[in-house]
Amino acid sequence: MANDVNVTIDVLKPSGFTTETFPLIIGAKTGGFAYKVYEGDDALDLIKVDFAETTETYKLARSILQQNNRPEKVAIAGYDDTAGTPDVVFEEVKGEAFYYVLTTSADVAEQEALVEAIDLQGAKVAILRVNDISDLETLEASGVKRAYVLYTDDITRYIDGEFIGEYAADPAGSATAKFKQFFDVRPVNVTPPEVARIHAANGSTYIEKFGEAQTSESKTIGGEHLDVIVGNDWVIANIEQRVQGLFLKNRKIPYEQSGANLVGTAVETVLLQGAKQDIVAEDVVGKPIYTVTIPNVDELTEAQRASRKLTGVKFTFRLAGAIQSADIKGQVNY
C-alpha cells in the first residue's frame, strides 16, 4: 500500500509510522499465538490466562510490568518453537502499532535474524538480552543496527524486560537509556574489563556506581544512541500522521500557497512538540533550533501542480542529544 505522506530524515535513514511506544513480546508457544494486546492494571493477570506462570513469555511480561514506570500495555505474539522463529512472527505482525520488540529467545542466530527484519522495515527497535559477551560481539559484527542489547550473567534474569518496563513509558526521545534503574536493583556480576568489552561491542549492562545500580550505556548495536533513533522515528511518524490528518479533515487542500503553508505548519507543530520532548535542541533563550522550508507554489511547474503531489517541503533540526559524562576541573588557592 502506497503512503500519501512520505517523510525521511537523512541523518538516520529509517522511516517510522507508529506514534506508539509500547512493547511486543515474541515468545514460543505450542501451536503459536496470535497477536494480542494486554493493558490496564490487570494486564499481568490477563496474560496468565494465556501463558502459565512457568513460561518464559509470562516471566518476561512480568519483568516489564513490575517496574515502577511500566508501560500502559504490552502486546504478545507467539511462534511454535518446533517450526517457527521470532523473525517470521515479526514479519506477520510488523504493521501493528507496537514499537519495541522483545523475544524470549536468547539464541544469537534467531536474535540476529529478528534484528535484520527490523532493520529492513526501519521503523521499530529490538531490546535484547545476552548471557554471553561473545554473543553480543557476534551481533555487533553481523552489521545489524536497530537493537539495544543488555548483558546479564544470570540466564534466568529478563534484564531486557526490566529495561523496557522502565523506559517504554517515557515520551519518545525524552530519556537516555543510560542511568536507568530497575525494580530489581541487583547489579550484574561483571568485571571492569568485561564492561569495557561490552561497551566496545555497543552493548550495555547493569552495574553499580557510587552505590547505585544503573544501566551502563545508551548505544544500540549499530552505534547510535537509542534515544536518538526513537526520537527521530517519533518525528517521522508524527509528521506523517499529522499531514495525513490534514487530508482527512479538509474537504480539499487547494494547490495554492495557502495549501502548502498548511502542510508546512503541520511539520512545524511536530518539531515544536519535539523540542518539548528534548528531541529538538533549543538555543540559550529556549527557542527550538529548526527550519521548515515551504516551496513557492507559483514557482512550481504546471506538471508538478497537475500531479497533485506537493514536493519541496523540507525541515532540519539540531538534536538535543544528552550529556552522559563530564570532565570537571578545579583549583584550590590559599
Phi, psi and omega in degrees: 000125181282140177277146173280336182234126179235127183235136175227145171242110188299328186296329182245343176077326184287159170238145182239160180219011176235136178267359178279156177228023179276158186268156170247133172258126173255113184233167179270137176205136181305123181086355181083180181205125182289147181308130182212140180253135178242132181214165180095176183294336181259021183303316183294323177295323178292322177296323181299333178294325183264336182224123181299154182297341180276350184279153178295326180298314178297315182297321178293318177298319179298319180297330176285310191279351177271357181285153183292333182252033189304146175290161183288334182211160179223136175256152177225138171222148187230157176233150175282116187290355174271347185217355185230173179218160182302323183294327178293318177298317179302316180299327182286330188243006188298342178278355178285173192275357179298163178237306180276145182236124175239156177221147176287344182286130173254012177285122188294327178293320178290322177296316180298316179297322178296313182292326175301318179294321179293317177301318182295321177289320175071030183221000181221173184224137176270144171242114188238159172239146173230149180250005179218126182299330178295330175293319175300315180295326176295316178297316181295321181288339183287342179093001177290156189233314193274065178210133171259119190244127181248134177265136171224143178278348184255108185296339180271359183262124181268074184293333176294319178291320178301317180295309186290333175293334178270336192255324192294334183282344179291144174306141185308130176081357188272352184222142173280154179282345180277154177072016181277141182243142185254162175301318173272100191276000181303124175288156175287141178281098185214142182271159177306317176298325178291322176298317178299320179293319178298314181292326179296333179263016179062036175252180179221167174209193185234105188236168179258129174231125180051040175082004182238125176284141185195156174293146192263341181208170183234004183277145170278170184298337179275356176101349178269151178287142184301317183295331178291313179298312181296318180296316179292322175299321179296317179300312181299310183298319182287325175294315178303314183294316183291319179290322175299324177297325176301316181297324183282324187275341180257137178300328179191138172254108184294147177280067179229175181299326179297323178291316178298322179295326177300315179296315179298322179294323178297318178298315182297323179300319179294318181294326177295319176292324177301326177293323179293334180264011180061033171268312178266131180289158175239152179277189188297335179259009176087015179270127180301140183261094179205165172225146173234124179255126179245127183292152172280110186301324181294340180268354176282156181284163177299322179296321178297316180292325180291335181290339182067015175249124179276124176240160176098358174281123183226153175217152172224152172206154176270132178294137174291327180061204179200144172271119183238000174202167182207142170254119184235129181241141180225168178215138179247129180238152171265000000 
